[in-house]
């Protein structure tokens, strides 16, 4: 391990199986299966900041008691993790980045603004304080006259203007900014088409919630379609649908029923019965400026998978299902994500351009807003992001 390379982990909350847990914990103590997913840390978590603490403080548990206990989301892992790994748990973001001193004292920052007790707005967006945390981080950079790489877990912000500002700030100050979903880094999710393929249409299926896992579905699909001939050209318009209108739109050709059915057959965690009876679906339909169509359909209650089906200009159909690894692997794809983050920290170069996550960030925010007027085609000049 390169102990001289120090990382500050800035988190909203730290409970079992939270994003803080699946990212930071395996940085501190890699799982036995992590090496198979490409993870063996060479850097050190040197500081931890956590904004919220669940009610059950487990910091007094012995190692034996911890091993025997069945953890719940109401358990606070932050204090216990800090104690077990002799890790400073700071009260402010500034202190975590300066290690309690006067100037920036770390070489990279993990910004994990996922989970925790935060409100929703009228569009159903979860108002996680990623931008607020980012601003505090950047303030330390400005005070210190030095910047370091930052990874922002999942999308940049629920607020589109703030997301753009984050990217602009990183460019202005000259530090690498990487963000996004863990889904594209699953070892089972590989683009099924060679680069520069002519992709005509894609349909993605997902579960849980329109924003929470909709973002994952957008990022997973984007990892496929951005490799098409000409690259990503941006998105010209979006139409959303809810409930029975989803099925009506599919029957009317808003997206390919064939691709929908191919993707659905790729799923393995499927509830018995008719998909139309098992869920109240939501669909996001995007029209890309080069003619590509991508559609994302929420089937919560019927599936517990992410699946994709793509059609090329030659008529070939390619399907893929996301495989996250089972619970014994502790969400193993995060080990692959950790490897990509660490490479960015050490080299200063992200494996994917920040434009991907800027586009998916703005796309999921646009989709959540568009759900207020389902069935209406909405032009999206804000999504004219090419890369």
BALOBA-1460 file (C-alpha; in Angstrom, 3 decimals):
// residues 387
<rec num="1" residu="x" x="0.000" y="0.000" z="0.000"/>
<rec num="2" residu="x" x="1.226" y="3.489" z="-0.862"/>
<rec num="3" residu="x" x="0.587" y="4.974" z="2.582"/>
<rec num="4" residu="x" x="1.803" y="8.405" z="1.503"/>
<rec num="5" residu="x" x="-1.237" y="8.805" z="-0.762"/>
<rec num="6" residu="x" x="-4.000" y="9.880" z="1.620"/>
<rec num="7" residu="x" x="-7.723" y="10.018" z="0.906"/>
<rec num="8" residu="x" x="-10.507" y="11.788" z="2.781"/>
<rec num="9" residu="x" x="-13.919" y="10.051" z="2.719"/>
<rec num="10" residu="x" x="-16.801" y="12.541" z="2.967"/>
<rec num="11" residu="x" x="-20.113" y="10.733" z="3.538"/>
<rec num="12" residu="x" x="-23.731" y="11.535" z="4.303"/>
<rec num="13" residu="x" x="-24.220" y="8.408" z="6.454"/>
<rec num="14" residu="x" x="-22.444" y="5.109" z="7.123"/>
<rec num="15" residu="x" x="-24.641" y="2.095" z="7.849"/>
<rec num="16" residu="x" x="-24.417" y="-1.563" z="6.743"/>
<rec num="17" residu="x" x="-24.553" y="-1.937" z="2.952"/>
<rec num="18" residu="x" x="-24.757" y="1.844" z="2.464"/>
<rec num="19" residu="x" x="-22.610" y="3.284" z="-0.312"/>
<rec num="20" residu="x" x="-20.143" y="4.442" z="2.349"/>
<rec num="21" residu="x" x="-19.911" y="0.856" z="3.559"/>
<rec num="22" residu="x" x="-19.508" y="-0.836" z="0.174"/>
<rec num="23" residu="x" x="-16.892" y="1.713" z="-0.945"/>
<rec num="24" residu="x" x="-14.986" y="2.883" z="2.160"/>
<rec num="25" residu="x" x="-15.117" y="-0.359" z="4.170"/>
<rec num="26" residu="x" x="-13.561" y="-2.418" z="1.399"/>
<rec num="27" residu="x" x="-10.885" y="0.282" z="1.038"/>
<rec num="28" residu="x" x="-10.022" y="-0.252" z="4.701"/>
<rec num="29" residu="x" x="-10.456" y="-4.040" z="4.695"/>
<rec num="30" residu="x" x="-10.835" y="-5.651" z="1.261"/>
<rec num="31" residu="x" x="-13.170" y="-8.642" z="1.062"/>
<rec num="32" residu="x" x="-11.692" y="-12.058" z="0.181"/>
<rec num="33" residu="x" x="-13.461" y="-11.969" z="-3.198"/>
<rec num="34" residu="x" x="-12.415" y="-8.412" z="-4.107"/>
<rec num="35" residu="x" x="-9.249" y="-9.468" z="-5.924"/>
<rec num="36" residu="x" x="-11.390" y="-11.321" z="-8.461"/>
<rec num="37" residu="x" x="-13.111" y="-8.003" z="-9.193"/>
<rec num="38" residu="x" x="-9.761" y="-6.226" z="-9.615"/>
<rec num="39" residu="x" x="-9.446" y="-4.569" z="-6.211"/>
<rec num="40" residu="x" x="-6.295" y="-4.422" z="-4.073"/>
<rec num="41" residu="x" x="-5.884" y="-0.944" z="-2.534"/>
<rec num="42" residu="x" x="-2.607" y="0.914" z="-2.948"/>
<rec num="43" residu="x" x="-3.781" y="4.058" z="-1.154"/>
<rec num="44" residu="x" x="-4.991" y="4.907" z="2.350"/>
<rec num="45" residu="x" x="-8.205" y="6.308" z="3.775"/>
<rec num="46" residu="x" x="-6.726" y="8.849" z="6.171"/>
<rec num="47" residu="x" x="-9.804" y="10.779" z="7.301"/>
<rec num="48" residu="x" x="-13.544" y="10.260" z="7.609"/>
<rec num="49" residu="x" x="-16.389" y="12.758" z="7.828"/>
<rec num="50" residu="x" x="-19.985" y="11.595" z="8.272"/>
<rec num="51" residu="x" x="-22.933" y="13.988" z="8.405"/>
<rec num="52" residu="x" x="-25.600" y="11.738" z="9.964"/>
<rec num="53" residu="x" x="-25.487" y="8.910" z="12.477"/>
<rec num="54" residu="x" x="-28.220" y="6.250" z="12.828"/>
<rec num="55" residu="x" x="-29.541" y="5.643" z="16.323"/>
<rec num="56" residu="x" x="-27.678" y="2.433" z="17.165"/>
<rec num="57" residu="x" x="-24.078" y="3.295" z="18.036"/>
<rec num="58" residu="x" x="-22.048" y="0.095" z="17.681"/>
<rec num="59" residu="x" x="-18.677" y="1.550" z="18.603"/>
<rec num="60" residu="x" x="-18.502" y="-0.361" z="21.897"/>
<rec num="61" residu="x" x="-18.872" y="-3.803" z="20.264"/>
<rec num="62" residu="x" x="-15.996" y="-6.229" z="20.439"/>
<rec num="63" residu="x" x="-14.771" y="-7.891" z="17.254"/>
<rec num="64" residu="x" x="-16.544" y="-11.094" z="18.295"/>
<rec num="65" residu="x" x="-19.807" y="-9.273" z="18.986"/>
<rec num="66" residu="x" x="-19.628" y="-7.502" z="15.658"/>
<rec num="67" residu="x" x="-19.045" y="-10.747" z="13.790"/>
<rec num="68" residu="x" x="-22.015" y="-12.395" z="15.515"/>
<rec num="69" residu="x" x="-24.414" y="-9.486" z="15.024"/>
<rec num="70" residu="x" x="-26.923" y="-9.149" z="12.203"/>
<rec num="71" residu="x" x="-26.643" y="-5.510" z="11.191"/>
<rec num="72" residu="x" x="-29.599" y="-3.338" z="10.268"/>
<rec num="73" residu="x" x="-29.906" y="0.039" z="8.469"/>
<rec num="74" residu="x" x="-30.453" y="1.639" z="11.887"/>
<rec num="75" residu="x" x="-26.915" y="0.718" z="12.925"/>
<rec num="76" residu="x" x="-24.185" y="3.343" z="12.797"/>
<rec num="77" residu="x" x="-20.969" y="1.907" z="11.353"/>
<rec num="78" residu="x" x="-19.020" y="5.166" z="11.272"/>
<rec num="79" residu="x" x="-17.817" y="5.200" z="14.877"/>
<rec num="80" residu="x" x="-17.152" y="1.460" z="14.940"/>
<rec num="81" residu="x" x="-15.214" y="1.589" z="11.665"/>
<rec num="82" residu="x" x="-13.180" y="4.571" z="12.859"/>
<rec num="83" residu="x" x="-12.315" y="2.747" z="16.092"/>
<rec num="84" residu="x" x="-11.413" y="-0.554" z="14.434"/>
<rec num="85" residu="x" x="-9.132" y="1.071" z="11.861"/>
<rec num="86" residu="x" x="-7.715" y="3.845" z="14.034"/>
<rec num="87" residu="x" x="-9.256" y="6.264" z="11.548"/>
<rec num="88" residu="x" x="-9.823" y="9.910" z="12.540"/>
<rec num="89" residu="x" x="-13.535" y="10.776" z="12.432"/>
<rec num="90" residu="x" x="-13.736" y="14.539" z="11.975"/>
<rec num="91" residu="x" x="-16.623" y="16.846" z="12.798"/>
<rec num="92" residu="x" x="-16.271" y="19.016" z="9.685"/>
<rec num="93" residu="x" x="-15.390" y="18.486" z="6.041"/>
<rec num="94" residu="x" x="-12.668" y="21.087" z="6.330"/>
<rec num="95" residu="x" x="-10.993" y="19.237" z="9.206"/>
<rec num="96" residu="x" x="-11.173" y="15.946" z="7.286"/>
<rec num="97" residu="x" x="-9.418" y="17.485" z="4.278"/>
<rec num="98" residu="x" x="-6.794" y="19.261" z="6.378"/>
<rec num="99" residu="x" x="-6.400" y="16.367" z="8.867"/>
<rec num="100" residu="x" x="-7.144" y="18.912" z="11.555"/>
<rec num="101" residu="x" x="-4.555" y="21.388" z="10.319"/>
<rec num="102" residu="x" x="-4.524" y="24.625" z="8.359"/>
<rec num="103" residu="x" x="-4.063" y="23.408" z="4.778"/>
<rec num="104" residu="x" x="-5.186" y="20.607" z="2.486"/>
<rec num="105" residu="x" x="-3.394" y="17.485" z="3.691"/>
<rec num="106" residu="x" x="-4.902" y="14.700" z="1.557"/>
<rec num="107" residu="x" x="-4.299" y="13.635" z="-2.028"/>
<rec num="108" residu="x" x="-7.810" y="12.609" z="-3.062"/>
<rec num="109" residu="x" x="-11.413" y="12.970" z="-1.934"/>
<rec num="110" residu="x" x="-14.264" y="10.446" z="-1.946"/>
<rec num="111" residu="x" x="-17.572" y="12.316" z="-1.928"/>
<rec num="112" residu="x" x="-20.286" y="9.771" z="-1.055"/>
<rec num="113" residu="x" x="-23.541" y="11.693" z="-0.817"/>
<rec num="114" residu="x" x="-25.927" y="8.720" z="-0.978"/>
<rec num="115" residu="x" x="-28.416" y="7.578" z="1.692"/>
<rec num="116" residu="x" x="-29.434" y="9.439" z="4.810"/>
<rec num="117" residu="x" x="-32.422" y="11.433" z="6.041"/>
<rec num="118" residu="x" x="-32.801" y="14.118" z="3.389"/>
<rec num="119" residu="x" x="-36.010" y="15.589" z="1.929"/>
<rec num="120" residu="x" x="-37.581" y="15.080" z="-1.487"/>
<rec num="121" residu="x" x="-38.791" y="17.911" z="-3.700"/>
<rec num="122" residu="x" x="-42.081" y="18.108" z="-5.573"/>
<rec num="123" residu="x" x="-40.577" y="16.183" z="-8.507"/>
<rec num="124" residu="x" x="-39.583" y="13.214" z="-6.348"/>
<rec num="125" residu="x" x="-35.882" y="14.044" z="-6.399"/>
<rec num="126" residu="x" x="-33.902" y="13.157" z="-3.286"/>
<rec num="127" residu="x" x="-32.082" y="16.293" z="-2.202"/>
<rec num="128" residu="x" x="-28.752" y="14.815" z="-1.267"/>
<rec num="129" residu="x" x="-26.190" y="17.532" z="-0.438"/>
<rec num="130" residu="x" x="-23.524" y="16.508" z="-2.933"/>
<rec num="131" residu="x" x="-23.102" y="20.034" z="-4.274"/>
<rec num="132" residu="x" x="-23.030" y="21.484" z="-0.761"/>
<rec num="133" residu="x" x="-20.300" y="19.008" z="0.220"/>
<rec num="134" residu="x" x="-18.459" y="19.728" z="-3.033"/>
<rec num="135" residu="x" x="-18.491" y="23.457" z="-2.288"/>
<rec num="136" residu="x" x="-16.939" y="22.855" z="1.143"/>
<rec num="137" residu="x" x="-14.275" y="20.672" z="-0.444"/>
<rec num="138" residu="x" x="-13.483" y="23.280" z="-3.087"/>
<rec num="139" residu="x" x="-13.308" y="25.999" z="-0.433"/>
<rec num="140" residu="x" x="-10.426" y="24.092" z="1.187"/>
<rec num="141" residu="x" x="-8.755" y="23.789" z="-2.211"/>
<rec num="142" residu="x" x="-9.037" y="27.553" z="-2.684"/>
<rec num="143" residu="x" x="-7.687" y="28.320" z="0.793"/>
<rec num="144" residu="x" x="-4.769" y="25.957" z="0.278"/>
<rec num="145" residu="x" x="-3.881" y="27.002" z="-3.248"/>
<rec num="146" residu="x" x="-3.899" y="23.333" z="-4.252"/>
<rec num="147" residu="x" x="-6.475" y="20.916" z="-5.612"/>
<rec num="148" residu="x" x="-6.676" y="17.108" z="-5.674"/>
<rec num="149" residu="x" x="-8.833" y="14.584" z="-7.569"/>
<rec num="150" residu="x" x="-12.449" y="14.141" z="-6.446"/>
<rec num="151" residu="x" x="-14.817" y="11.234" z="-6.991"/>
<rec num="152" residu="x" x="-18.549" y="11.973" z="-6.574"/>
<rec num="153" residu="x" x="-20.647" y="8.852" z="-6.065"/>
<rec num="154" residu="x" x="-23.635" y="8.501" z="-8.436"/>
<rec num="155" residu="x" x="-24.983" y="11.627" z="-10.137"/>
<rec num="156" residu="x" x="-23.471" y="15.017" z="-9.526"/>
<rec num="157" residu="x" x="-26.515" y="16.812" z="-8.130"/>
<rec num="158" residu="x" x="-30.313" y="16.826" z="-8.290"/>
<rec num="159" residu="x" x="-30.010" y="20.451" z="-9.467"/>
<rec num="160" residu="x" x="-28.973" y="20.774" z="-13.119"/>
<rec num="161" residu="x" x="-27.326" y="24.180" z="-12.740"/>
<rec num="162" residu="x" x="-25.356" y="22.933" z="-9.764"/>
<rec num="163" residu="x" x="-24.170" y="19.876" z="-11.680"/>
<rec num="164" residu="x" x="-22.838" y="22.062" z="-14.494"/>
<rec num="165" residu="x" x="-21.185" y="24.323" z="-11.939"/>
<rec num="166" residu="x" x="-19.399" y="21.356" z="-10.365"/>
<rec num="167" residu="x" x="-17.930" y="20.344" z="-13.725"/>
<rec num="168" residu="x" x="-17.020" y="23.946" z="-14.579"/>
<rec num="169" residu="x" x="-15.350" y="24.411" z="-11.182"/>
<rec num="170" residu="x" x="-13.229" y="21.290" z="-11.623"/>
<rec num="171" residu="x" x="-12.131" y="22.505" z="-15.047"/>
<rec num="172" residu="x" x="-11.390" y="25.993" z="-13.778"/>
<rec num="173" residu="x" x="-9.313" y="24.762" z="-10.850"/>
<rec num="174" residu="x" x="-7.730" y="22.004" z="-12.920"/>
<rec num="175" residu="x" x="-8.516" y="18.942" z="-10.798"/>
<rec num="176" residu="x" x="-9.816" y="15.588" z="-12.083"/>
<rec num="177" residu="x" x="-13.500" y="15.020" z="-11.333"/>
<rec num="178" residu="x" x="-14.962" y="11.547" z="-11.762"/>
<rec num="179" residu="x" x="-18.533" y="10.571" z="-10.918"/>
<rec num="180" residu="x" x="-21.245" y="8.077" z="-11.722"/>
<rec num="181" residu="x" x="-22.890" y="4.759" z="-11.056"/>
<rec num="182" residu="x" x="-21.190" y="1.522" z="-10.113"/>
<rec num="183" residu="x" x="-23.288" y="-0.348" z="-12.679"/>
<rec num="184" residu="x" x="-21.020" y="0.136" z="-15.738"/>
<rec num="185" residu="x" x="-18.160" y="-1.422" z="-13.765"/>
<rec num="186" residu="x" x="-19.780" y="-4.788" z="-13.172"/>
<rec num="187" residu="x" x="-17.536" y="-7.450" z="-14.668"/>
<rec num="188" residu="x" x="-20.651" y="-9.037" z="-16.174"/>
<rec num="189" residu="x" x="-21.820" y="-5.855" z="-17.904"/>
<rec num="190" residu="x" x="-19.717" y="-5.499" z="-21.010"/>
<rec num="191" residu="x" x="-20.727" y="-3.550" z="-24.112"/>
<rec num="192" residu="x" x="-21.949" y="-6.321" z="-26.443"/>
<rec num="193" residu="x" x="-21.033" y="-4.429" z="-29.602"/>
<rec num="194" residu="x" x="-17.664" y="-3.408" z="-31.019"/>
<rec num="195" residu="x" x="-16.812" y="0.305" z="-31.044"/>
<rec num="196" residu="x" x="-18.338" y="2.371" z="-33.845"/>
<rec num="197" residu="x" x="-21.345" y="0.094" z="-34.272"/>
<rec num="198" residu="x" x="-24.450" y="1.675" z="-35.783"/>
<rec num="199" residu="x" x="-26.951" y="1.411" z="-32.915"/>
<rec num="200" residu="x" x="-30.543" y="2.303" z="-33.761"/>
<rec num="201" residu="x" x="-32.401" y="1.756" z="-30.508"/>
<rec num="202" residu="x" x="-31.948" y="0.609" z="-26.941"/>
<rec num="203" residu="x" x="-34.423" y="-0.430" z="-24.244"/>
<rec num="204" residu="x" x="-33.398" y="-0.725" z="-20.590"/>
<rec num="205" residu="x" x="-35.405" y="-2.241" z="-17.736"/>
<rec num="206" residu="x" x="-34.840" y="-1.435" z="-14.069"/>
<rec num="207" residu="x" x="-36.445" y="-1.626" z="-10.637"/>
<rec num="208" residu="x" x="-36.711" y="0.167" z="-7.241"/>
<rec num="209" residu="x" x="-37.466" y="3.836" z="-8.109"/>
<rec num="210" residu="x" x="-37.472" y="6.261" z="-11.055"/>
<rec num="211" residu="x" x="-34.596" y="8.409" z="-9.792"/>
<rec num="212" residu="x" x="-32.719" y="6.044" z="-7.482"/>
<rec num="213" residu="x" x="-32.218" y="3.188" z="-9.926"/>
<rec num="214" residu="x" x="-33.280" y="5.076" z="-13.030"/>
<rec num="215" residu="x" x="-29.923" y="6.813" z="-12.841"/>
<rec num="216" residu="x" x="-28.146" y="3.437" z="-12.707"/>
<rec num="217" residu="x" x="-30.062" y="2.297" z="-15.788"/>
<rec num="218" residu="x" x="-29.166" y="5.476" z="-17.678"/>
<rec num="219" residu="x" x="-25.479" y="5.072" z="-16.817"/>
<rec num="220" residu="x" x="-25.490" y="1.390" z="-17.766"/>
<rec num="221" residu="x" x="-27.085" y="2.068" z="-21.144"/>
<rec num="222" residu="x" x="-24.822" y="5.052" z="-21.764"/>
<rec num="223" residu="x" x="-21.759" y="2.836" z="-21.358"/>
<rec num="224" residu="x" x="-23.113" y="0.862" z="-24.321"/>
<rec num="225" residu="x" x="-24.392" y="3.553" z="-26.652"/>
<rec num="226" residu="x" x="-21.573" y="6.073" z="-26.237"/>
<rec num="227" residu="x" x="-19.362" y="3.618" z="-28.168"/>
<rec num="228" residu="x" x="-21.538" y="3.938" z="-31.306"/>
<rec num="229" residu="x" x="-20.339" y="5.424" z="-34.559"/>
<rec num="230" residu="x" x="-19.942" y="9.160" z="-34.091"/>
<rec num="231" residu="x" x="-19.958" y="8.932" z="-30.293"/>
<rec num="232" residu="x" x="-22.548" y="10.624" z="-28.114"/>
<rec num="233" residu="x" x="-24.232" y="13.607" z="-29.762"/>
<rec num="234" residu="x" x="-26.651" y="14.661" z="-27.042"/>
<rec num="235" residu="x" x="-30.401" y="14.309" z="-26.539"/>
<rec num="236" residu="x" x="-32.994" y="16.394" z="-28.397"/>
<rec num="237" residu="x" x="-36.224" y="15.509" z="-26.571"/>
<rec num="238" residu="x" x="-37.838" y="13.354" z="-23.887"/>
<rec num="239" residu="x" x="-41.305" y="11.931" z="-23.346"/>
<rec num="240" residu="x" x="-42.309" y="10.161" z="-20.132"/>
<rec num="241" residu="x" x="-45.205" y="7.837" z="-19.345"/>
<rec num="242" residu="x" x="-46.849" y="6.474" z="-16.200"/>
<rec num="243" residu="x" x="-49.085" y="3.501" z="-15.415"/>
<rec num="244" residu="x" x="-51.250" y="2.046" z="-18.189"/>
<rec num="245" residu="x" x="-50.052" y="4.779" z="-20.540"/>
<rec num="246" residu="x" x="-46.704" y="2.926" z="-20.618"/>
<rec num="247" residu="x" x="-48.293" y="-0.131" z="-22.217"/>
<rec num="248" residu="x" x="-50.338" y="2.000" z="-24.602"/>
<rec num="249" residu="x" x="-47.233" y="3.915" z="-25.706"/>
<rec num="250" residu="x" x="-45.363" y="0.668" z="-26.369"/>
<rec num="251" residu="x" x="-48.253" y="-0.714" z="-28.421"/>
<rec num="252" residu="x" x="-48.247" y="2.527" z="-30.440"/>
<rec num="253" residu="x" x="-44.537" y="2.156" z="-31.214"/>
<rec num="254" residu="x" x="-43.009" y="4.725" z="-28.870"/>
<rec num="255" residu="x" x="-40.315" y="2.082" z="-28.403"/>
<rec num="256" residu="x" x="-39.752" y="-1.422" z="-29.663"/>
<rec num="257" residu="x" x="-41.921" y="-4.042" z="-27.992"/>
<rec num="258" residu="x" x="-39.527" y="-6.650" z="-29.348"/>
<rec num="259" residu="x" x="-36.559" y="-5.072" z="-27.552"/>
<rec num="260" residu="x" x="-38.646" y="-4.749" z="-24.377"/>
<rec num="261" residu="x" x="-39.488" y="-8.450" z="-24.479"/>
<rec num="262" residu="x" x="-35.900" y="-9.475" z="-25.245"/>
<rec num="263" residu="x" x="-34.670" y="-7.446" z="-22.262"/>
<rec num="264" residu="x" x="-37.391" y="-8.903" z="-20.048"/>
<rec num="265" residu="x" x="-36.427" y="-12.457" z="-21.036"/>
<rec num="266" residu="x" x="-32.850" y="-11.645" z="-20.001"/>
<rec num="267" residu="x" x="-33.988" y="-10.995" z="-16.415"/>
<rec num="268" residu="x" x="-33.673" y="-13.825" z="-13.904"/>
<rec num="269" residu="x" x="-35.238" y="-12.298" z="-10.777"/>
<rec num="270" residu="x" x="-38.797" y="-12.103" z="-12.047"/>
<rec num="271" residu="x" x="-42.085" y="-12.380" z="-10.168"/>
<rec num="272" residu="x" x="-44.567" y="-14.907" z="-11.460"/>
<rec num="273" residu="x" x="-47.526" y="-13.525" z="-13.330"/>
<rec num="274" residu="x" x="-48.280" y="-10.832" z="-15.876"/>
<rec num="275" residu="x" x="-45.898" y="-7.861" z="-15.875"/>
<rec num="276" residu="x" x="-48.883" y="-5.565" z="-16.411"/>
<rec num="277" residu="x" x="-50.524" y="-6.808" z="-13.228"/>
<rec num="278" residu="x" x="-47.382" y="-6.851" z="-11.089"/>
<rec num="279" residu="x" x="-46.310" y="-3.219" z="-11.303"/>
<rec num="280" residu="x" x="-47.213" y="0.393" z="-12.001"/>
<rec num="281" residu="x" x="-44.600" y="1.174" z="-14.636"/>
<rec num="282" residu="x" x="-42.812" y="4.380" z="-15.559"/>
<rec num="283" residu="x" x="-40.998" y="4.988" z="-18.845"/>
<rec num="284" residu="x" x="-38.467" y="7.591" z="-19.997"/>
<rec num="285" residu="x" x="-38.083" y="7.911" z="-23.788"/>
<rec num="286" residu="x" x="-35.082" y="9.852" z="-25.077"/>
<rec num="287" residu="x" x="-34.556" y="11.005" z="-28.664"/>
<rec num="288" residu="x" x="-30.853" y="11.478" z="-29.329"/>
<rec num="289" residu="x" x="-29.853" y="14.092" z="-31.882"/>
<rec num="290" residu="x" x="-28.351" y="11.486" z="-34.255"/>
<rec num="291" residu="x" x="-31.594" y="9.472" z="-34.416"/>
<rec num="292" residu="x" x="-30.834" y="6.931" z="-31.696"/>
<rec num="293" residu="x" x="-33.752" y="6.202" z="-29.364"/>
<rec num="294" residu="x" x="-33.209" y="4.971" z="-25.806"/>
<rec num="295" residu="x" x="-36.034" y="4.029" z="-23.461"/>
<rec num="296" residu="x" x="-35.896" y="3.092" z="-19.792"/>
<rec num="297" residu="x" x="-38.828" y="1.260" z="-18.190"/>
<rec num="298" residu="x" x="-39.303" y="0.907" z="-14.440"/>
<rec num="299" residu="x" x="-40.839" y="-2.483" z="-13.561"/>
<rec num="300" residu="x" x="-40.682" y="-2.378" z="-9.762"/>
<rec num="301" residu="x" x="-42.679" y="-5.276" z="-8.380"/>
<rec num="302" residu="x" x="-42.005" y="-7.522" z="-11.381"/>
<rec num="303" residu="x" x="-38.193" y="-7.662" z="-11.718"/>
<rec num="304" residu="x" x="-35.108" y="-7.176" z="-9.579"/>
<rec num="305" residu="x" x="-32.603" y="-6.817" z="-12.385"/>
<rec num="306" residu="x" x="-31.163" y="-4.304" z="-14.787"/>
<rec num="307" residu="x" x="-31.457" y="-5.505" z="-18.382"/>
<rec num="308" residu="x" x="-30.717" y="-3.965" z="-21.787"/>
<rec num="309" residu="x" x="-31.534" y="-4.825" z="-25.382"/>
<rec num="310" residu="x" x="-30.005" y="-2.993" z="-28.352"/>
<rec num="311" residu="x" x="-30.691" y="-3.130" z="-32.084"/>
<rec num="312" residu="x" x="-28.076" y="-2.293" z="-34.696"/>
<rec num="313" residu="x" x="-28.663" y="-0.812" z="-38.120"/>
<rec num="314" residu="x" x="-28.321" y="-4.302" z="-39.551"/>
<rec num="315" residu="x" x="-31.239" y="-5.524" z="-37.448"/>
<rec num="316" residu="x" x="-29.229" y="-7.602" z="-34.986"/>
<rec num="317" residu="x" x="-30.444" y="-7.557" z="-31.383"/>
<rec num="318" residu="x" x="-28.055" y="-7.809" z="-28.455"/>
<rec num="319" residu="x" x="-29.199" y="-8.296" z="-24.851"/>
<rec num="320" residu="x" x="-27.341" y="-7.973" z="-21.575"/>
<rec num="321" residu="x" x="-28.247" y="-8.238" z="-17.909"/>
<rec num="322" residu="x" x="-26.385" y="-6.594" z="-15.082"/>
<rec num="323" residu="x" x="-24.862" y="-8.982" z="-12.563"/>
<rec num="324" residu="x" x="-23.845" y="-7.323" z="-9.305"/>
<rec num="325" residu="x" x="-22.499" y="-10.347" z="-7.505"/>
<rec num="326" residu="x" x="-24.324" y="-11.951" z="-4.621"/>
<rec num="327" residu="x" x="-24.359" y="-10.819" z="-1.009"/>
<rec num="328" residu="x" x="-21.419" y="-13.099" z="-0.201"/>
<rec num="329" residu="x" x="-19.368" y="-10.904" z="-2.539"/>
<rec num="330" residu="x" x="-20.709" y="-7.793" z="-0.764"/>
<rec num="331" residu="x" x="-21.741" y="-6.120" z="-4.013"/>
<rec num="332" residu="x" x="-18.512" y="-7.072" z="-5.743"/>
<rec num="333" residu="x" x="-18.884" y="-4.586" z="-8.595"/>
<rec num="334" residu="x" x="-18.030" y="-1.829" z="-6.110"/>
<rec num="335" residu="x" x="-14.577" y="-3.420" z="-5.870"/>
<rec num="336" residu="x" x="-14.174" y="-2.786" z="-9.601"/>
<rec num="337" residu="x" x="-15.468" y="0.756" z="-9.148"/>
<rec num="338" residu="x" x="-12.952" y="1.292" z="-6.330"/>
<rec num="339" residu="x" x="-10.160" y="0.224" z="-8.666"/>
<rec num="340" residu="x" x="-11.273" y="2.755" z="-11.266"/>
<rec num="341" residu="x" x="-11.513" y="5.518" z="-8.659"/>
<rec num="342" residu="x" x="-8.055" y="4.747" z="-7.309"/>
<rec num="343" residu="x" x="-6.570" y="4.779" z="-10.810"/>
<rec num="344" residu="x" x="-8.029" y="8.252" z="-11.269"/>
<rec num="345" residu="x" x="-6.582" y="9.374" z="-7.930"/>
<rec num="346" residu="x" x="-3.111" y="8.053" z="-8.778"/>
<rec num="347" residu="x" x="-2.917" y="9.021" z="-12.453"/>
<rec num="348" residu="x" x="-5.116" y="12.116" z="-12.568"/>
<rec num="349" residu="x" x="-7.065" y="10.593" z="-15.469"/>
<rec num="350" residu="x" x="-10.601" y="9.226" z="-15.218"/>
<rec num="351" residu="x" x="-11.469" y="6.059" z="-17.127"/>
<rec num="352" residu="x" x="-14.570" y="7.752" z="-18.563"/>
<rec num="353" residu="x" x="-15.123" y="11.418" z="-19.388"/>
<rec num="354" residu="x" x="-17.068" y="13.501" z="-16.879"/>
<rec num="355" residu="x" x="-19.368" y="14.388" z="-19.793"/>
<rec num="356" residu="x" x="-20.990" y="10.964" z="-19.467"/>
<rec num="357" residu="x" x="-22.121" y="11.587" z="-15.924"/>
<rec num="358" residu="x" x="-22.974" y="15.212" z="-16.634"/>
<rec num="359" residu="x" x="-25.300" y="13.962" z="-19.385"/>
<rec num="360" residu="x" x="-26.842" y="11.217" z="-17.217"/>
<rec num="361" residu="x" x="-27.164" y="13.634" z="-14.284"/>
<rec num="362" residu="x" x="-29.035" y="16.171" z="-16.367"/>
<rec num="363" residu="x" x="-31.044" y="13.409" z="-18.053"/>
<rec num="364" residu="x" x="-32.378" y="11.882" z="-14.839"/>
<rec num="365" residu="x" x="-33.217" y="15.339" z="-13.479"/>
<rec num="366" residu="x" x="-35.003" y="16.198" z="-16.731"/>
<rec num="367" residu="x" x="-36.881" y="12.895" z="-16.614"/>
<rec num="368" residu="x" x="-38.052" y="13.488" z="-13.042"/>
<rec num="369" residu="x" x="-39.338" y="16.924" z="-13.997"/>
<rec num="370" residu="x" x="-40.968" y="15.554" z="-17.150"/>
<rec num="371" residu="x" x="-42.958" y="13.029" z="-15.097"/>
<rec num="372" residu="x" x="-45.062" y="15.983" z="-13.963"/>
<rec num="373" residu="x" x="-46.433" y="16.157" z="-17.530"/>
<rec num="374" residu="x" x="-46.469" y="12.551" z="-18.796"/>
<rec num="375" residu="x" x="-47.162" y="11.975" z="-22.476"/>
<rec num="376" residu="x" x="-45.832" y="15.390" z="-23.492"/>
<rec num="377" residu="x" x="-42.789" y="15.544" z="-25.774"/>
<rec num="378" residu="x" x="-40.361" y="18.040" z="-24.244"/>
<rec num="379" residu="x" x="-37.408" y="19.495" z="-26.180"/>
<rec num="380" residu="x" x="-34.181" y="19.235" z="-24.154"/>
<rec num="381" residu="x" x="-31.581" y="21.805" z="-25.219"/>
<rec num="382" residu="x" x="-29.954" y="21.296" z="-21.805"/>
<rec num="383" residu="x" x="-29.035" y="17.765" z="-22.877"/>
<rec num="384" residu="x" x="-27.041" y="18.798" z="-25.947"/>
<rec num="385" residu="x" x="-23.842" y="17.289" z="-24.570"/>
<rec num="386" residu="x" x="-21.578" y="15.596" z="-27.106"/>
<rec num="387" residu="x" x="-18.443" y="13.624" z="-26.307"/>
